[in-house]
Amino acid sequence: MSTTSVETKSLLLAAAEVDVRAGEASAPPRLRIVAYSGGPMNVGGWGQIVIDVAGVEASDRVAILADHDQRLSGVVGHGSVSVEGGSLVVDGTVTGVGQAAKDVVDLARSGFALQASVGLEPLETERVAAGKKVNVNGRVVSTGRGLTLVKRGRLREVSVVAIGADRTTSVDVAARRGINGSTGMDAKKSDAGAAVIDEAAIRASERERLREIEAVCAAPGSDWGRSAKRVAELKASAIAGDIDLSELRAEMLDILRSSRPKAPVAHLGAGVRGVSASTENVLAAALLKKGGFAALAEKSFGSCVMEAADRVGVLHTLDACRWALEMEGREVPRERDALVRAALSTMSLPVALTESISRVLLDGYGEAPQTWRSIASVRSVNDFREHKAVRPSMTSDLDPVAPGGEIKHGTLSEDATAYRANTYGTMLSVDRRDIVNDDLGFLDGVARSLGRSAMRTLADDYYKMLLANPGSFFSSGNGNSITGADTALGVDSLAAAATAMMLQTDDEDRNLDLKPVTLLVPPQLAVRAKQVLESEYIAAATNGPTGNAVRNLVRLEIEPRLSNGARFGANASAKAWYLFAEPAACSTIVAFLNGRDTPTVEYFGLSTEPNRLAASWRVYFDWGVAMCDFRAAVKAKGEA
């Protein structure tokens, strides 16, 4: 459950009971109003609500008005608020001297069934999820669709009205002053009346809500075809309040994508002969060009789409909003906030923004250094369960086979390494101000940075594992760790590391024919590594050979994380270096869910915060890393 302090219009509660009684001849008539009986109520624009009567604030003397008339002539009297048995009760006195007070008393005497409307301003609300129970007002309340608990509220007004806001509310008013000589008439009891927002406000709000639902559920063509039943169900759920607009948009977006193998086609051939491109791609290309990514847009979509994007003429981000609405046959609002809201409710603009963000993010991702790709074996997994990386090696030789003879079965031994994929992610949000202010900085400043951040996080994860040396992966017992002063990077130490790798054998002492391919060093050793690998000659002892025997022996990769002690602690070193065989030798593993080795961008929908108009995307990436075969790697300490 989430708690929120809110600033909103008062709730006008149709009271369940109004009782007007006369006291002594000289005493003014008394009023008693059961404003709220403590149970769940259906509120337009809110769904089901429950008000904690213990949290209702009110002044000592609450004004009682006629028909919400706040002028002096509209005063009926005053009263006090109390809580009785989990119900909110207003007890008051008719003290008004104007026509309104006289009318209330006269109508009560004549037996007219007056009703009341009680205005309550919510100060703090809490959303209770579907199926959850809440203990409030001395009872346990639950709902199958979720409800809003008003934890604190302020009583703003009490009005006596002729017709309550809810037609189903049954209210009787009793008056005593010369009616059949009786001392009073008991009001009929009824359950808590429904609560509604001010009639004009609810009508406008509900019209707007239904209009948005109709717009979101409108078919892109003549009908929804096979998806018509599902769309009708979603539409009914949205109208009933079971799902909100953001959930409806997300569901409809999925239906639209699944129902169209190809995106809807916008024929923009006027002036561009033969050009036919999807609405979303054209809009995405236009947004990329507007944001300063024309080259990326052309690379991603091609020249034909770029020509179509030029025809659209997106000079301001609001132009993209207008065009998205026009392409879907929607009315284009004149007011900017309404324009942005309407455009974000289309299918075209969110998809185009998603495509734009994704392209820029992946471009930033691709620009980031990926030294681990020269080392690790890349695997694909189809779920998040633990998987095994198996490195089989034959434990018997091939035997000669005589003519017509039988081929004998060999045996396999398996060295298994466990690994699994995990999910990493964040959220990206575009505020209406970014669109109104024509600010596409979120593409360059945020999306590109997120791309680089995704790659950086993956690299951090990989090298944190490598430097931690799990399970004594690099050790003298495994024959892949060399130490001592003579292991400082040089021709002789590199030759020694290469020799150690090439001498590796399996459990049956068979040579594995491993060959060193990549030298991995921290930036502090970059120059020295280039000298060792690129120098044609070396300074040799007297009468010794001067040719560089390790020249171009391996390729060089420079990785700053190897010496970043601030982030990776004592495991980092500016002197240690590594030698790896080809990635297929499986010294280490980087696994991606379903083989997707780039981040995924998904449109999450409009913000659910009532005071904020923004669209959100979630960016997530699924990967896992593991050490695998120690024989395919060598570590040199580089110092004594």
C-alpha positions as CSV (number, residue, x, y, z in Angstrom):
1,M,0.0,0.0,0.0
2,S,1.2,3.5,-0.8
3,T,0.4,6.6,1.1
4,T,0.1,10.0,-0.6
5,S,-0.7,13.5,0.6
6,V,-3.1,15.0,-1.9
7,E,-4.5,18.4,-2.9
8,T,-7.8,17.9,-4.6
9,K,-11.4,19.0,-4.8
10,S,-13.7,18.2,-2.0
11,L,-15.7,15.0,-2.0
12,L,-19.4,15.8,-1.8
13,L,-21.0,13.0,0.2
14,A,-24.7,12.4,-0.2
15,A,-25.8,12.0,3.4
16,A,-27.5,8.8,4.4
17,E,-29.8,10.5,6.9
18,V,-31.2,14.0,7.7
19,D,-33.4,14.6,10.7
20,V,-34.9,18.0,11.4
21,R,-36.7,18.3,14.8
22,A,-38.3,21.1,16.8
23,G,-37.6,21.4,20.5
24,E,-39.4,23.6,22.9
25,A,-41.6,26.4,21.5
26,S,-38.9,29.0,22.1
27,A,-36.1,26.8,20.9
28,P,-34.9,26.7,17.3
29,P,-35.3,23.4,15.3
30,R,-32.4,20.9,15.5
31,L,-30.8,19.0,12.6
32,R,-29.1,15.6,12.7
33,I,-27.2,14.4,9.6
34,V,-25.5,11.0,9.3
35,A,-22.8,12.2,6.9
36,Y,-21.1,8.9,6.4
37,S,-21.7,5.5,7.9
38,G,-18.1,4.1,7.6
39,G,-18.3,1.7,4.7
40,P,-17.0,1.6,1.1
41,M,-18.5,4.0,-1.4
42,N,-18.2,4.3,-5.2
43,V,-16.8,7.8,-6.1
44,G,-16.6,9.1,-9.6
45,G,-13.0,9.6,-10.6
46,W,-11.8,7.7,-7.5
47,G,-13.4,4.2,-7.7
48,Q,-14.2,2.7,-4.3
49,I,-13.1,4.8,-1.2
50,V,-13.3,4.3,2.5
51,I,-12.9,7.3,4.9
52,D,-11.3,6.8,8.3
53,V,-13.7,8.8,10.4
54,A,-11.1,9.1,13.2
55,G,-9.0,11.2,10.8
56,V,-11.7,13.7,9.9
57,E,-10.8,17.2,11.0
58,A,-13.5,19.9,11.6
59,S,-13.9,23.2,13.3
60,D,-16.0,23.4,16.5
61,R,-18.8,25.1,14.7
62,V,-19.5,23.9,11.2
63,A,-21.7,26.0,9.0
64,I,-24.8,24.4,7.6
65,L,-25.8,25.9,4.2
66,A,-28.7,25.6,1.8
67,D,-27.7,24.3,-1.7
68,H,-24.0,25.1,-1.1
69,D,-24.8,28.8,-1.0
70,Q,-21.9,30.4,0.9
71,R,-23.6,33.9,1.0
72,L,-25.1,35.0,4.3
73,S,-28.6,34.5,2.8
74,G,-27.7,30.8,2.3
75,V,-26.9,30.1,6.0
76,V,-29.3,27.6,7.6
77,G,-27.5,27.2,10.9
78,H,-24.4,25.6,12.5
79,G,-23.5,22.3,14.0
80,S,-20.8,20.1,15.5
81,V,-19.2,16.9,14.2
82,S,-18.9,13.6,16.2
83,V,-18.1,10.0,15.6
84,E,-20.7,7.5,16.7
85,G,-20.2,3.7,16.1
86,G,-17.8,4.3,13.2
87,S,-20.2,6.8,11.6
88,L,-19.6,10.5,11.0
89,V,-22.5,12.5,12.5
90,V,-23.3,16.2,12.3
91,D,-25.6,17.7,15.0
92,G,-26.8,21.2,14.4
93,T,-29.3,24.0,15.0
94,V,-31.3,26.0,12.6
95,T,-30.2,29.5,13.5
96,G,-30.4,31.2,10.1
97,V,-32.7,34.3,9.8
98,G,-32.9,34.4,6.0
99,Q,-35.3,32.8,3.6
100,A,-33.1,29.8,3.2
101,A,-33.4,28.7,6.8
102,K,-37.2,29.4,6.7
103,D,-37.6,27.3,3.6
104,V,-35.7,24.3,5.2
105,V,-38.0,24.4,8.2
106,D,-41.2,24.9,6.1
107,L,-40.3,22.0,3.8
108,A,-39.5,19.8,6.8
109,R,-42.9,20.6,8.3
110,S,-44.6,19.7,5.1
111,G,-42.9,16.3,5.1
112,F,-40.6,16.9,2.1
113,A,-37.7,14.4,2.0
114,L,-34.8,16.7,2.3
115,Q,-31.3,15.4,1.7
116,A,-27.8,16.7,2.6
117,S,-24.5,17.0,0.9
118,V,-21.3,17.0,3.0
119,G,-18.1,18.4,1.5
120,L,-14.9,16.6,2.6
121,E,-11.4,17.5,1.4
122,P,-9.0,14.5,1.4
123,L,-5.6,15.3,3.0
124,E,-3.9,11.9,3.0
125,T,-4.8,8.9,1.0
126,E,-3.6,5.3,0.9
127,R,-4.1,2.9,-2.0
128,V,-5.2,-0.6,-0.9
129,A,-4.4,-3.3,-3.4
130,A,-7.1,-5.7,-4.7
131,G,-7.8,-8.5,-2.3
132,K,-6.1,-6.8,0.6
133,K,-8.0,-6.1,3.8
134,V,-8.0,-2.9,5.9
135,N,-9.3,-2.5,9.5
136,V,-11.0,0.9,9.6
137,N,-14.0,2.4,11.5
138,G,-14.3,-0.7,13.7
139,R,-14.8,-3.1,10.8
140,V,-12.7,-5.1,8.3
141,V,-13.1,-3.8,4.8
142,S,-11.9,-5.6,1.6
143,T,-12.6,-5.2,-2.1
144,G,-11.9,-7.3,-5.1
145,R,-10.8,-4.3,-7.2
146,G,-8.8,-2.3,-4.7
147,L,-9.8,0.9,-3.0
148,T,-8.6,4.2,-1.7
149,L,-8.4,4.8,2.0
150,V,-8.8,8.5,3.0
151,K,-6.7,8.5,6.2
152,R,-7.1,12.2,6.9
153,G,-9.7,14.7,5.6
154,R,-11.1,18.1,6.5
155,L,-14.8,18.7,6.7
156,R,-15.4,21.8,4.5
157,E,-19.2,22.2,4.3
158,V,-22.6,20.7,5.1
159,S,-25.5,21.7,2.9
160,V,-29.2,20.8,3.0
161,V,-30.4,20.1,-0.6
162,A,-33.6,19.2,-2.2
163,I,-32.2,16.4,-4.4
164,G,-29.0,14.5,-3.4
165,A,-26.2,13.9,-5.8
166,D,-26.9,10.1,-5.8
167,R,-30.4,9.1,-7.0
168,T,-30.2,5.8,-5.1
169,T,-29.8,7.5,-1.8
170,S,-32.9,7.2,0.4
171,V,-33.3,10.1,2.9
172,D,-36.3,11.1,5.0
173,V,-36.6,14.3,7.0
174,A,-38.8,14.5,10.1
175,A,-40.1,17.8,11.5
176,R,-42.3,18.5,14.6
177,R,-44.2,21.7,15.0
178,G,-48.0,21.2,14.9
179,I,-47.9,18.1,12.6
180,N,-50.4,15.6,14.0
181,G,-49.4,16.7,17.5
182,S,-46.4,14.3,17.4
183,T,-43.1,14.8,19.1
184,G,-41.0,13.7,16.2
185,M,-40.7,11.3,13.4
186,D,-37.8,8.8,13.2
187,A,-35.9,9.0,10.0
188,K,-35.7,5.8,7.9
189,K,-32.2,4.3,8.1
190,S,-30.3,3.5,4.9
191,D,-26.8,2.3,4.0
192,A,-24.1,4.9,3.4
193,G,-25.0,6.9,0.4
194,A,-22.7,7.1,-2.5
195,A,-20.1,9.8,-2.5
196,V,-19.6,12.0,-5.6
197,I,-17.5,14.9,-6.7
198,D,-19.2,18.1,-7.4
199,E,-21.8,17.4,-10.1
200,A,-20.3,19.7,-12.8
201,A,-16.8,18.5,-12.1
202,I,-17.7,14.8,-12.2
203,R,-19.6,15.2,-15.5
204,A,-16.7,17.0,-17.1
205,S,-14.2,14.5,-15.6
206,E,-16.2,11.5,-16.7
207,R,-16.8,12.8,-20.2
208,E,-13.0,13.3,-20.5
209,R,-12.2,9.9,-19.2
210,L,-14.7,8.2,-21.5
211,R,-13.4,10.2,-24.4
212,E,-9.9,9.0,-23.7
213,I,-11.0,5.4,-23.4
214,E,-12.9,5.6,-26.7
215,A,-9.8,7.2,-28.4
216,V,-7.4,4.5,-27.0
217,C,-9.8,1.7,-28.1
218,A,-10.5,3.1,-31.5
219,A,-9.5,0.6,-34.2
220,P,-6.8,1.7,-36.6
221,G,-8.8,0.4,-39.5
222,S,-12.4,-0.7,-40.0
223,D,-12.3,-3.0,-36.9
224,W,-10.0,-4.9,-34.6
225,G,-10.6,-8.3,-36.3
226,R,-9.6,-11.2,-34.1
227,S,-8.8,-8.9,-31.3
228,A,-12.2,-7.3,-31.1
229,K,-13.4,-9.4,-28.2
230,R,-10.3,-8.6,-26.1
231,V,-10.6,-4.9,-26.9
232,A,-14.2,-4.9,-25.9
233,E,-13.3,-6.6,-22.6
234,L,-10.5,-4.1,-21.9
235,K,-12.8,-1.2,-22.8
236,A,-15.5,-2.4,-20.4
237,S,-12.9,-2.9,-17.7
238,A,-11.6,0.6,-18.2
239,I,-15.1,2.1,-18.1
240,A,-15.9,0.2,-14.9
241,G,-12.7,1.4,-13.3
242,D,-11.1,-2.0,-13.0
243,I,-8.0,-0.8,-14.9
244,D,-6.7,2.7,-15.3
245,L,-5.8,4.5,-18.6
246,S,-2.1,3.7,-18.4
247,E,-2.9,0.0,-18.0
248,L,-5.4,0.2,-20.9
249,R,-2.8,1.9,-23.2
250,A,-0.2,-0.7,-22.4
251,E,-2.7,-3.5,-23.2
252,M,-3.9,-1.8,-26.4
253,L,-0.3,-1.3,-27.5
254,D,0.4,-5.0,-27.2
255,I,-2.8,-5.8,-29.1
256,L,-1.8,-3.4,-31.8
257,R,1.6,-4.9,-32.2
258,S,0.4,-8.4,-32.3
259,S,-2.4,-7.7,-34.7
260,R,-0.2,-6.0,-37.3
261,P,2.8,-8.0,-38.7
262,K,3.8,-4.7,-40.2
263,A,3.2,-1.2,-38.8
264,P,0.4,0.8,-40.3
265,V,1.5,2.5,-43.5
266,A,1.5,6.2,-44.0
267,H,1.8,7.0,-47.7
268,L,3.8,10.1,-47.9
269,G,4.5,10.1,-51.6
270,A,3.5,13.6,-52.3
271,G,6.7,15.2,-53.7
272,V,8.6,12.0,-52.9
273,R,7.8,9.5,-55.6
274,G,7.3,5.9,-54.5
275,V,7.9,6.6,-50.8
276,S,5.8,4.5,-48.4
277,A,6.9,4.1,-44.8
278,S,5.4,3.2,-41.4
279,T,4.1,6.0,-39.3
280,E,6.2,5.1,-36.3
281,N,9.5,4.9,-38.3
282,V,8.9,8.1,-40.1
283,L,8.1,9.9,-36.9
284,A,11.1,8.3,-35.1
285,A,13.4,9.4,-37.9
286,A,12.0,12.9,-37.7
287,L,12.6,13.0,-34.0
288,L,16.1,11.7,-34.3
289,K,16.9,14.3,-37.0
290,K,15.4,17.0,-34.8
291,G,17.5,15.8,-31.9
292,G,20.7,16.0,-33.9
293,F,21.0,12.4,-34.9
294,A,20.4,12.6,-38.7
295,A,23.2,10.2,-39.5
296,L,22.0,7.7,-37.0
297,A,18.4,8.0,-38.3
298,E,19.5,7.4,-41.9
299,K,21.7,4.5,-40.9
300,S,18.8,3.0,-38.9
301,F,15.9,3.6,-41.3
302,G,17.4,4.3,-44.8
303,S,17.2,7.2,-47.2
304,C,13.5,6.6,-48.2
305,V,12.3,7.0,-44.6
306,M,14.5,10.0,-44.2
307,E,12.9,11.7,-47.2
308,A,9.4,10.9,-45.8
309,A,10.6,12.4,-42.4
310,D,11.6,15.6,-44.2
311,R,8.1,15.8,-45.7
312,V,6.6,15.7,-42.2
313,G,8.6,18.8,-41.3
314,V,9.1,18.4,-37.5
315,L,10.5,21.8,-36.7
316,H,9.3,21.6,-33.1
317,T,8.6,18.6,-30.9
318,L,4.9,19.7,-30.7
319,D,4.8,19.2,-34.5
320,A,5.4,15.5,-33.9
321,C,2.5,15.5,-31.5
322,R,0.2,17.1,-34.0
323,W,1.3,14.8,-36.8
324,A,0.8,11.7,-34.7
325,L,-2.8,12.8,-33.9
326,E,-3.5,13.6,-37.5
327,M,-2.2,10.3,-38.8
328,E,-4.7,8.5,-36.5
329,G,-7.5,10.8,-37.5
330,R,-7.7,12.3,-34.0
331,E,-8.7,15.9,-33.1
332,V,-5.7,18.1,-32.5
333,P,-6.2,20.2,-29.3
334,R,-5.0,23.8,-29.4
335,E,-3.9,24.0,-25.8
336,R,-0.3,22.7,-25.4
337,D,-0.8,20.5,-22.3
338,A,-3.9,18.9,-23.9
339,L,-2.0,18.4,-27.1
340,V,0.8,16.6,-25.4
341,R,-1.6,14.5,-23.3
342,A,-3.6,13.5,-26.4
343,A,-0.5,12.7,-28.5
344,L,1.0,10.5,-25.8
345,S,-2.3,8.6,-25.8
346,T,-1.9,7.7,-29.5
347,M,-0.1,4.5,-30.6
348,S,2.3,6.3,-33.0
349,L,4.1,8.8,-30.7
350,P,5.0,6.4,-27.9
351,V,6.2,3.9,-30.4
352,A,8.2,6.5,-32.2
353,L,9.7,7.9,-29.0
354,T,10.5,4.3,-27.9
355,E,12.3,3.7,-31.2
356,S,14.2,6.9,-31.0
357,I,15.3,6.3,-27.5
358,S,16.3,2.7,-28.3
359,R,18.4,3.7,-31.3
360,V,20.3,6.4,-29.4
361,L,20.7,4.1,-26.4
362,L,22.1,1.3,-28.5
363,D,24.4,3.7,-30.3
364,G,25.8,4.8,-27.0
365,Y,26.0,1.1,-25.9
366,G,28.0,0.2,-29.0
367,E,30.4,3.1,-28.6
368,A,31.5,1.9,-25.1
369,P,34.6,-0.2,-25.0
370,Q,33.9,-4.0,-24.7
371,T,37.3,-5.6,-23.9
372,W,35.6,-8.6,-22.5
373,R,34.4,-9.7,-25.9
374,S,38.0,-10.5,-26.9
375,I,38.2,-12.9,-23.9
376,A,34.8,-14.4,-22.9
377,S,32.7,-17.1,-24.5
378,V,29.3,-15.6,-25.2
379,R,26.4,-17.9,-24.4
380,S,22.6,-17.7,-24.8
381,V,20.2,-18.9,-22.1
382,N,16.4,-19.1,-22.3
383,D,15.5,-18.6,-18.7
384,F,16.9,-17.3,-15.3
385,R,17.6,-20.8,-13.9
386,E,21.1,-22.0,-13.2
387,H,22.8,-23.5,-16.2
388,K,26.0,-25.6,-16.6
389,A,28.9,-24.8,-18.9
390,V,30.4,-28.2,-19.8
391,R,33.9,-28.6,-21.3
392,P,34.2,-32.2,-22.4
393,S,37.6,-33.8,-23.3
394,M,38.2,-37.2,-24.7
395,T,39.8,-39.6,-22.2
396,S,41.0,-42.1,-24.8
397,D,42.9,-42.0,-28.1
398,L,41.4,-42.9,-31.4
399,D,42.2,-46.5,-32.0
400,P,43.1,-48.0,-35.4
401,V,40.2,-49.8,-37.0
402,A,40.9,-53.0,-39.0
403,P,39.0,-53.5,-42.3
404,G,35.5,-54.4,-41.4
405,G,36.3,-54.0,-37.7
406,E,34.3,-52.4,-34.9
407,I,34.8,-48.8,-33.8
408,K,35.0,-48.7,-30.0
409,H,33.2,-46.1,-27.9
410,G,35.2,-43.3,-26.3
411,T,34.4,-41.8,-22.9
412,L,33.9,-38.2,-21.9
413,S,34.7,-36.4,-18.6
414,E,32.9,-33.2,-17.8
415,D,34.1,-30.1,-16.0
416,A,30.9,-28.1,-15.2
417,T,30.7,-24.4,-14.3
418,A,27.4,-23.0,-13.0
419,Y,26.1,-19.7,-14.3
420,R,22.8,-17.8,-14.6
421,A,21.4,-14.6,-16.1
422,N,20.1,-11.8,-13.9
423,T,18.2,-8.6,-14.7
424,Y,19.5,-5.1,-14.4
425,G,17.4,-2.0,-15.2
426,T,16.3,1.5,-14.7
427,M,13.6,4.0,-15.7
428,L,13.7,6.9,-18.1
429,S,11.0,9.6,-18.0
430,V,10.1,12.4,-20.4
431,D,8.2,15.2,-18.8
432,R,5.7,17.3,-20.8
433,R,8.0,20.3,-20.3
434,D,10.6,18.5,-22.5
435,I,8.1,18.4,-25.3
436,V,6.5,21.8,-24.8
437,N,10.0,23.4,-24.5
438,D,11.2,21.5,-27.6
439,D,13.9,19.9,-25.6
440,L,15.1,16.6,-27.0
441,G,18.1,16.6,-24.7
442,F,16.8,13.4,-23.2
443,L,18.0,11.6,-26.4
444,D,21.6,12.7,-26.2
445,G,21.9,13.4,-22.5
446,V,19.9,10.5,-21.1
447,A,19.4,7.8,-23.7
448,R,23.0,7.8,-24.9
449,S,24.2,7.9,-21.3
450,L,22.0,5.0,-20.4
451,G,23.4,3.0,-23.3
452,R,27.0,3.6,-22.1
453,S,25.9,2.9,-18.5
454,A,24.5,-0.5,-19.5
455,M,27.8,-1.5,-21.1
456,R,29.7,-0.1,-18.2
457,T,27.6,-2.0,-15.6
458,L,28.2,-5.3,-17.6
459,A,31.9,-4.6,-17.8
460,D,32.1,-3.8,-14.1
461,D,30.3,-7.1,-13.3
462,Y,32.7,-9.1,-15.5
463,Y,36.0,-7.6,-14.2
464,K,34.8,-7.6,-10.6
465,M,34.5,-11.4,-11.0
466,L,37.8,-11.7,-12.8
467,L,39.7,-9.7,-10.2
468,A,38.1,-11.6,-7.3
469,N,39.7,-14.8,-8.6
470,P,36.8,-17.1,-7.4
471,G,37.7,-20.6,-6.4
472,S,41.5,-19.8,-6.8
473,F,40.9,-19.9,-10.6
474,F,44.4,-18.4,-11.1
475,S,46.8,-20.5,-8.9
476,S,50.1,-22.4,-9.2
477,G,48.2,-25.6,-8.7
478,N,46.2,-24.9,-11.9
479,G,49.5,-24.0,-13.7
480,N,48.1,-20.6,-14.8
481,S,49.6,-18.2,-12.3
482,I,53.2,-16.9,-12.4
483,T,54.7,-14.7,-9.8
484,G,58.0,-13.0,-8.9
485,A,60.0,-10.0,-9.9
486,D,60.8,-11.6,-13.3
487,T,57.0,-11.6,-14.2
488,A,57.0,-7.8,-14.8
489,L,55.7,-7.4,-18.3
490,G,58.5,-7.9,-20.9
491,V,59.6,-10.2,-23.7
492,D,60.8,-13.0,-21.4
493,S,57.8,-12.9,-19.0
494,L,55.3,-12.9,-21.9
495,A,57.1,-15.8,-23.5
496,A,57.0,-17.6,-20.1
497,A,53.2,-17.0,-19.8
498,A,52.6,-18.2,-23.4
499,T,54.6,-21.3,-22.7
500,A,52.6,-22.1,-19.5
501,M,49.4,-21.9,-21.5
502,M,50.6,-24.1,-24.4
503,L,51.9,-26.7,-21.9
504,Q,48.4,-27.2,-20.3
505,T,47.0,-30.7,-20.5
506,D,43.8,-32.5,-19.6
507,D,43.3,-34.9,-16.7
508,E,44.8,-37.7,-18.8
509,D,47.9,-35.6,-19.6
510,R,46.9,-35.0,-23.2
511,N,48.0,-31.7,-24.7
512,L,45.1,-29.3,-25.4
513,D,46.8,-27.3,-28.2
514,L,45.9,-24.0,-26.6
515,K,47.3,-20.9,-28.2
516,P,47.5,-17.4,-26.5
517,V,45.5,-14.8,-28.4
518,T,44.9,-11.8,-26.2
519,L,47.1,-9.8,-23.8
520,L,45.1,-7.9,-21.3
521,V,46.8,-5.0,-19.4
522,P,45.9,-2.0,-17.3
523,P,46.5,1.5,-18.7
524,Q,49.8,1.8,-16.7
525,L,51.2,-1.1,-18.8
526,A,49.8,0.0,-22.2
527,V,53.0,1.7,-23.5
528,R,55.2,-1.2,-22.2
529,A,52.9,-3.7,-23.8
530,K,53.0,-1.9,-27.2
531,Q,56.8,-1.9,-27.0
532,V,57.0,-5.6,-26.2
533,L,54.5,-6.5,-29.0
534,E,55.6,-4.1,-31.7
535,S,59.4,-3.7,-31.4
536,E,61.3,-5.4,-34.1
537,Y,64.5,-5.6,-32.1
538,I,65.3,-5.8,-28.4
539,A,68.4,-5.0,-26.4
540,A,70.1,-8.3,-26.0
541,A,73.1,-9.6,-24.1
542,T,76.5,-9.6,-25.7
543,N,76.5,-11.7,-28.8
544,G,72.8,-12.7,-28.2
545,P,70.0,-12.5,-30.7
546,T,68.3,-9.1,-31.0
547,G,65.1,-10.1,-32.8
548,N,61.9,-9.8,-30.8
549,A,60.5,-13.3,-30.6
550,V,57.1,-12.2,-29.2
551,R,56.5,-9.5,-31.8
552,N,52.8,-9.5,-32.8
553,L,52.4,-12.7,-30.8
554,V,49.0,-11.7,-29.5
555,R,46.6,-8.8,-29.8
556,L,46.5,-6.1,-27.1
557,E,43.5,-5.1,-25.0
558,I,43.7,-2.3,-22.4
559,E,41.3,-2.4,-19.5
560,P,41.3,0.4,-16.9
561,R,39.2,-1.6,-14.4
562,L,42.2,-3.9,-13.8
563,S,44.0,-1.1,-11.8
564,N,40.9,0.7,-10.3
565,G,41.6,0.1,-6.7
566,A,39.0,2.7,-5.6
567,R,36.2,0.6,-7.1
568,F,37.6,-3.0,-7.0
569,G,39.7,-2.8,-3.9
570,A,43.0,-4.7,-3.2
571,N,42.3,-7.1,-6.1
572,A,43.1,-4.4,-8.6
573,S,46.8,-3.9,-9.6
574,A,48.7,-1.6,-11.9
575,K,51.4,-4.3,-12.5
576,A,49.4,-7.5,-13.0
577,W,48.6,-8.6,-16.6
578,Y,46.7,-11.5,-18.2
579,L,47.0,-13.8,-21.2
580,F,44.0,-15.5,-22.7
581,A,43.3,-18.1,-25.4
582,E,40.6,-17.5,-28.0
583,P,37.0,-17.0,-26.6
584,A,35.9,-20.4,-27.8
585,A,38.4,-22.0,-25.3
586,C,35.9,-20.8,-22.7
587,S,38.2,-19.2,-20.0
588,T,35.2,-17.1,-18.9
589,I,31.5,-16.9,-19.9
590,V,29.1,-14.0,-20.5
591,A,25.5,-15.2,-20.9
592,F,22.6,-13.3,-22.3
593,L,18.9,-14.1,-22.0
594,N,17.6,-15.4,-25.4
595,G,20.9,-14.3,-26.9
596,R,20.0,-10.6,-26.7
597,D,23.3,-8.9,-26.0
598,T,21.9,-5.3,-26.0
599,P,19.5,-3.5,-23.6
600,T,15.8,-3.5,-24.1
601,V,13.7,-0.3,-24.1
602,E,10.0,-0.7,-23.3
603,Y,7.3,2.0,-23.1
604,F,5.9,1.9,-19.6
605,G,3.1,4.4,-20.1
606,L,2.0,7.8,-18.7
607,S,2.9,8.6,-15.1
608,T,0.2,7.5,-12.6
609,E,1.0,10.5,-10.4
610,P,-2.0,12.8,-10.6
611,N,0.0,16.1,-10.6
612,R,2.5,15.0,-13.2
613,L,2.2,14.6,-17.0
614,A,5.1,12.4,-18.2
615,A,5.8,9.3,-20.2
616,S,8.1,6.6,-18.9
617,W,10.2,3.9,-20.3
618,R,11.9,1.0,-18.6
619,V,15.4,0.0,-19.8
620,Y,16.5,-3.5,-18.8
621,F,19.3,-5.9,-19.6
622,D,19.7,-9.6,-18.8
623,W,23.1,-11.1,-18.4
624,G,25.3,-13.4,-16.2
625,V,29.1,-13.9,-15.9
626,A,31.2,-16.9,-14.8
627,M,34.7,-18.2,-14.7
628,C,35.0,-21.5,-16.6
629,D,38.2,-23.2,-17.9
630,F,41.4,-22.2,-16.0
631,R,43.6,-23.8,-18.7
632,A,42.7,-21.0,-21.2
633,A,44.1,-18.1,-19.2
634,V,47.3,-17.1,-17.4
635,K,47.8,-14.4,-14.8
636,A,51.2,-12.7,-14.2
637,K,51.5,-10.9,-10.9
638,G,54.1,-8.5,-12.4
639,E,56.0,-8.1,-9.2
640,A,57.6,-10.1,-6.4
